[in-house]
């Protein structure tokens, strides 16, 4: 069950990272689960997940687009305020 959760967390990584390291991460989980403990591995993969999305360039373009859209809406709504 924990391995399935770990596998799902691998799937949440960006596709380029997942295709390059996904199988290796699963292999490391299988080898290290007994010695490290599954909790430590789950913490590690969550840190990896946050790091990959935080530094993923597509994320920042999306955030910039959303902020730009919000600012555009705010400026547009000001013209309707009496």
N, C-alpha and C positions, 0 to 999 in steps of 0.2 A: 504494500500500500504506500509506504514512504517512497519507494522507488518510482511509483507512478506519479506521485506529487512532484518528485524531483524532475522527472521527465517532462511534466507539464510546465515546470518553471524554465526548463531549457527551451521549450517551444515559445516562450514569451520573449526570448532574446531576439534582437534584430536578425533577419534572415542570413546576412553575410556572416555574422559571427557564429550563428547556429550551425550553418553548413560547414564552417571551418573547424569548430571546436565541439560541437554537440556530442558526437560519438565519443570523443576523448573524455568529455565531462562525465558521461554516463559510465564509461569504463573506470574512471577514477572513483566515482561513487561506489561502484560494485567492489572495488579493491579496498577502499578506505572506510567503508561504513562501519565495519567491526572495530577498527583501531581508533578512528577519530570520533565515531558516534554520529548518528544521523542528524542530531540537532546542530552540530557544528557544520556539517555539510549543507544543511538547509539555510543556515545563516550565511554561509559563504556564497551560495548561489543567489541569494537575495541581494547581497552586496554587489555581486557581479551584474545582476539584472539592472539594478539602479545605476551602476556605473556605465553600462553599455548604452542605456537610453539617455542618460544625462549628457554624455559626450557624443551622441549620435547626431550628425549634422542635419538629418532630415527633421529631427525633433525641433531643432531651433528654428528652422524655416517655418514649420507649422505654428510654433508659438508666436513668431513674428507676424504671421498672417492673421492669426486670431486677434492679437493685440491691435494690428492695423485695422481689422474689421470693426472691433469694438470702438476704437477712436473715431472711425468714419461714421459709425452709427451715432456716437455721442455728438459729433459736430453736426450731423444731419438733423438730429432731434432738437438741437438748439434753435434751428430756424423755425420750428413749430411752436416754441415757447413764446407767449406774448410778452 
